[in-house]
Amino acid sequence: MAEHVEPEQVDLLRLHVELCAGEDPTVPARLAELLLPALRRRFRSAPAADPHAIESLIDLSIARYLRDPARYEPTRGPLLAFLYRDVEGDRKNELASLGSRRAHELPDSEVVDVSADRRNLGMDEEVLDALDPFDMPREILEAARSEVAGFSDQDRQLLVLIGDGVRETVAYSEVLGITHLPAEVQRREVKRHKDRLKARLEVIRGRLGL
Amino acid sequence: MVDSDSDADLSGIAVQLRDSPAFLAGWLAATPGADQLMSRLGLDEAAWHRLLVCRTPRPDHFAADVATIADYLGINALVLATVLREAAAVAALAAGSPGGGLATDQAVGLLAAARDAAEEQSPRSPGTDRLRRLAEATWVAAPIPAREAHDVEAAVAWSSPVAVISLPRLALASANAWLDAHGIPRLGGGADGPLRGLLVAWRGNGIIFVDGTLEAAERRFVVAHEHGHFLLDYLEPRRRVLADAPELLAVIDGHRAPTSADRARGALARVPLGLHTHLLERDLGGGAAQSVVAAEDEASLYALELLAPWEAVLRRLRAVLTGGRYAQLLSVAADILEREFALPAGPAAARSAAALETLGIRRSFFDR
């Protein structure tokens, strides 16, 4: 454990690159072990609505980053600074929300849900499904296929399914190895991977000038 | 404000990742009693939470990813692989079948294959290239130590989404008791006599129950035989569905009922929607139906290929069978297969007979 040792920026950057590559399954845990104590130390004296709320905000911020590491752009500053700003933003929102609640004399029992993503995921998914964001021109998919070296075997299998216009979630779940999970969880995870691949295809499209 | 003793406690992050199957926290979230896995893995709470924050092993890199995680946590990789396979199978089966229970004669896409305790004739055939490729792939997926130890149960766990569960005095009732204890609907149908092995497969995952009282050679053969059923009667057709008619997987996994259009597509794609094979049933005369016999033979041939690869058997016997009467040669060959390939007596005799025939050693007029 690196409990009282400040993590080196170069180590964090290397792990960030590995996290984005998605090859080593232990990288998220190893990163979390470095980030968590460092962030907790930084927020030790910060005022918070609840003594434990700041810990939850730190957990939430790290989890958010681990789920979607592309949110962090290394050229804009150190990873710890990025996460500090993320937690700080949440903390200020929480304090503002608390102040606003008190101003409106809302009952004390009402709890601010700081852990939930405030977006209406269900509605978002329905809209995206209706728009079918993967109904892309075939040449984009072909160009993507020509860059197979950059994709993992799993991503290539997913791209084949997308290219073939397969819409059934279970087909993608089979490739992802999550057929044992409840249907709703499968649907959410498949959508996340499709979104990720869509973003990657967009980058390729930009690179190829399509 | 923050307790420094718990500064590296990842439990809060693990909780946040419970809705994300890309991490083991989310991947295990649907497994009833997943917390009990912590003690099976010999992990303390801190290490358990580190495990939960690890990425889920990729299906096509399962062995390598599990080995990496086990190394990180300082635990046995095979134990971790076994636990993860079991967790996935339990989660899949706990999700239930279309009827709410695992009634094998109704559920679409559920395979339940049983090997009862009656003596069965092993097929006297060399098998096919397809079976050889499958058996080879099973061993290749296992790490070198498992291969060198000819550890069939390890090879099964490493190579495919299957858990092997040993139960004393295996029967449908004891298997159902295990399923009950894990929050899984009970299996319906079938007589409740003693069983040597039982395979249950659903939503891409399988559990092989094996009678824990069997001798080592018999146990290996039963596990290999049930694994053959999983690959040949469940996974291969499932992969054909994925390739030819992926939209039908939702039907096969019980997420929706088949429409008439699905049935037509299934026929065109040569994909049987009634994917399960009800191997528990016997005909009124007590014998097995022809399709059951064929499935059993193929599973046994796969098991023979896994335990005593055809080419290795021929090579070994060619070197030692230099002359003599047929009955003597057959006896020597069977003895070698029992001792060196750890086959049970019946399968060893069948494999030997097939090998002798291929080597051109046949019964003479005086041997009859």
Interface residues (C-beta under 8 A of the other chain):
Chain A: M1 A2 E3 H4 G22 D24 P25 T26 V27 P28 A29 R30 A32 E33 L36 P37 R40 R41 F43 R44 S45 A46 A48 P51 I54 E55 S56 I58 D59 L60 I62 A63 R64 L66 R67 S115 S152 D153 Q154 L161 D164 V166 R167 E168 T169 V170 A171 E174 V175 L176 G177 I178 T179 H180 L181 P182 A183 V185 Q186 R188 E189 R192
Chain B: M1 V2 S4 D7 A8 D9 L10 G12 I13 V15 Q16 L17 D19 S20 P21 A22 F23 G26 W27 A29 A30 R50 L51 V53 C54 R55 T56 P57 R58 P59 D60 F62 D65 T68 I69 Y72 A88 A89 A91 A92 A95 P161 R203 G204 N205 R238 L242 P246 E247 L249 A250 D253 H255
